Amino acid sequence: MDKDPFGNLRDWGPVLDQMELLAQENRLSDCQSGLIRILRYKGNWRLREEALKCVAQIQTPCEALVFQVLDILADDNLYYDARILASDALVRLLRCAGNGCSQDIGQELYKITEKLKSTPQPPFFNKALTRLYAEVDASAVVPLPVQGI
């Protein structure tokens, strides 16, 4: 899980080829730290989008990867296409994780979804968020907030 075979992200053609090869060989889970690095890299939108598509294929995501995808979803300064891909990836990651999500992930997911629900969103983004909210409700991975006495 700690491999990073992607090398120089500025030379993005080979990075895309490497991601495609790893996806075909079903070895993306072994390279989660590299995918996290790509998701953090702001220098190439295409790499980020392809990494989000790849992340959705991982059956056993690490906590750091889920948090990085959550960061993309929550980033109001990021363009909506990337945030929609992040939402879709989270739906698949939550299905894979099931009840195996940590409390930290559950709390962060709850915080982000509540923030997004409380602010108006464009219809195309709201549609993706609705799918995410349904998955959160169905998987029950998000703990309900503790009510004061």
Buried (B, 14 or more C-beta within 10 A) or exposed (E): EEEEEBEEBEEBEEBBEBBEEBBEEEEBBBBBBBBBBBBEBEEBEEBBBBBBBBBBBBEEBBEEBBBBBBBBBBEEEBEEBBBBBBBBBBBBBBEBBEEEBEEEBBBBBBBBBEEBEEEEBEEEBEEBBEBBBEBBEEBEBBEEEEEEE
